[in-house]
């Protein structure tokens, strides 16, 4: 017989079955168990097979039939009896029950006994069985909820955690269901355990009564089933894992710091990442202050820094307001921290400092800085940690972590975490500082190697662009140059060194200097490239001997434009051809013979002359402009032709349009671009005389030169010009071969050129006392700003330049062209 069904049919709550369920059994006349209900099994833990055929007295605590005297007398008289006895639970512990014994008589007159028992109400709480005691006295907080998640039972530890009695919580959503948003996981897991009948696990946070901070709990949820196998309740047991949880949180924060701090090699960006990453989990406000030397890329101060410290605010961030109203120092401003302030103290000791309203030095710091003290009053500070930024033994600055709304104050463990965050950020900041210094060195090198502020030329108006493939360092191996030559001519140069970075940039600088040196002796383009080829081969050999196995290779385009003849002579070594854009907008690639790259020494170089109409554009470029991974150089050159066919308001605009159209994003290879508009000297700026090589014509040459100077309004230069013309003409007669040509060019300087058919070039020397000659070129050199010789296909030219009078500037075709 089992009264459990009766209890349920009368509406007894399933959660109360533990105390309302009856256990029934039948004994024969000898006291042996003949019937045993499921309720009896549930109450005492014995299955029918365990007790059937055994004497009932064995189920009592002492096993000796220790019944009260009244019970024995009633049973002897075959009368009913009820009272409390101590039974033995199957787990071995005593268990108090309320027992009812009724006599029964069979039809044959034999006696039997009906037993009905239920747990004594206070007996369960006093801990009759080991199972019950483990629940009530357990060190873990435990509770039992019904299927509607209402609390049925709670042990003493749960009551202590929640701060309520069991009676106050019974029938309520309590225990680990306190309405905290973190309890959602517990509720979901409870419902899943009820639905599936399988154990679940969850995690939640509860602030125990009398505690100042939340505690983390790992909650184990076990479904409880009735005799039909249906889930009727769920048991919850919690294990406090606060320290484990906080340790895992710190490790997770450090792991995120290693990923999110130092994503770039920029000092300011790295400092901002430190100020932003730990918010709001670790602090409400974070600021980063650095020494000025770190921002400049200089070597920082080694070891601790003592005394008052002047730092510059680089970054700060608030967890609660975008504009960081808590900040007492604006970004970019400097502040002096007294030696007793937290930042100065952490820099002096090299360890993090914990401070707050309980610290007298904290208030000394506030009182010394009215602005900072006003911020403290407006926003308040619960606690503050100052951590030093130290990397490789060098002090870089300090980071401040502040809490004002955070539920917990900083602890000693938080000091360690702040030091670790600052240490990781300091290494990244120091790497960025080193990169800043190295990049500054690289950029200074690049600027010193590339032409800066090229002087204006009468022959061309030009614009240039340079884009390195190495975006970090901003240096590469491509270069351009505009070199003034004798006779108002100009050399246009574009070159490309194999590779990127510092090594390519250094090689480029050596080649650019070599080109300028060779251009200074007025070599024709093909001869210049031949000499430059030898230079590249020698550099490669030197690097190989020194153990540097980087490949040195280069290409170059060298073109010389003469504004008098309007001819351009060009040669190229492994380089794409120049582009000529006519005044009418027609675009064509100049037919300049292709030569091998520099350094191979395989084939000779050839040059070609191209007529250049006045106002036409010459476009020189490196292959990085027209060649990339998504198209070949042919498609790139077609694109360049198309871009240049469109009119443009200026050369600068032309450069921008070309780069913007042909390059998407940062180039994969270095790019150098030179766009030059050709000019021509007016006819009245040049005068030429063809004369026979006769000494008697020297005086006539002087007279012609004097008359021309008067026509140009340059009479002040008559004396020096007569001496120069006489010496150069006489030198051509004596040492050269006729006929002789004299040409005067009035440009930014006065140029005097004498040419003959001899290829022998004169050399200036120091004449001895009794020498009859050897003083002419010395005289020319002293009277002229510069002089020299250059070879021509039919001989040579000796030239000299004189500066124009300061109050008589030369006519500037550039101005007329621009107008």
Secondary structure as UniProt FT lines:
FT   HELIX           4..9
FT   TURN            10..11
FT   HELIX           14..16
FT   HELIX           17..20
FT   STRAND          23..27
FT   TURN            29..30
FT   STRAND          32..36
FT   HELIX           38..44
FT   HELIX           48..51
FT   TURN            52..53
FT   HELIX           56..59
FT   HELIX           69..76
FT   TURN            77..78
FT   STRAND          81..88
FT   TURN            90..91
FT   STRAND          94..105
FT   TURN            107..108
FT   STRAND          111..119
FT   HELIX           121..126
FT   HELIX           130..136
FT   STRAND          141..146
FT   TURN            147..148
FT   STRAND          151..154
FT   HELIX           156..162
FT   HELIX           166..169
FT   TURN            170..171
FT   TURN            175..176
FT   HELIX           181..183
FT   HELIX           184..196
FT   STRAND          200..206
FT   TURN            209..210
FT   STRAND          215..225
FT   TURN            227..228
FT   STRAND          231..240
FT   HELIX           242..260
FT   HELIX           267..277
FT   TURN            280..282
FT   STRAND          285..290
FT   HELIX           292..296
FT   STRAND          301..302
FT   STRAND          309..318
FT   TURN            322..323
FT   TURN            325..326
FT   TURN            331..332
FT   STRAND          334..337
FT   TURN            339..340
FT   HELIX           342..349
FT   STRAND          353..355
FT   TURN            357..358
FT   HELIX           360..368
FT   HELIX           370..379
FT   STRAND          383..391
FT   TURN            392..393
FT   STRAND          394..403
FT   HELIX           412..449
FT   STRAND          460..467
FT   TURN            471..474
FT   STRAND          475..484
FT   HELIX           486..488
FT   STRAND          490..500
FT   HELIX           501..520
FT   TURN            521..522
FT   HELIX           525..545
FT   TURN            546..547
FT   STRAND          554..562
FT   TURN            563..566
FT   STRAND          567..573
FT   STRAND          579..581
FT   TURN            583..584
FT   STRAND          587..589
FT   STRAND          594..595
FT   STRAND          607..611
FT   TURN            614..615
FT   STRAND          617..621
FT   HELIX           623..625
FT   TURN            629..630
FT   HELIX           633..644
FT   HELIX           651..662
FT   STRAND          671..678
FT   HELIX           683..685
FT   STRAND          686..691
FT   HELIX           695..697
FT   HELIX           698..712
FT   HELIX           715..717
FT   HELIX           718..735
FT   STRAND          740..746
FT   STRAND          749..756
FT   TURN            769..770
FT   HELIX           776..783
FT   STRAND          786..792
FT   TURN            793..794
FT   STRAND          795..803
FT   TURN            806..807
FT   HELIX           813..818
//
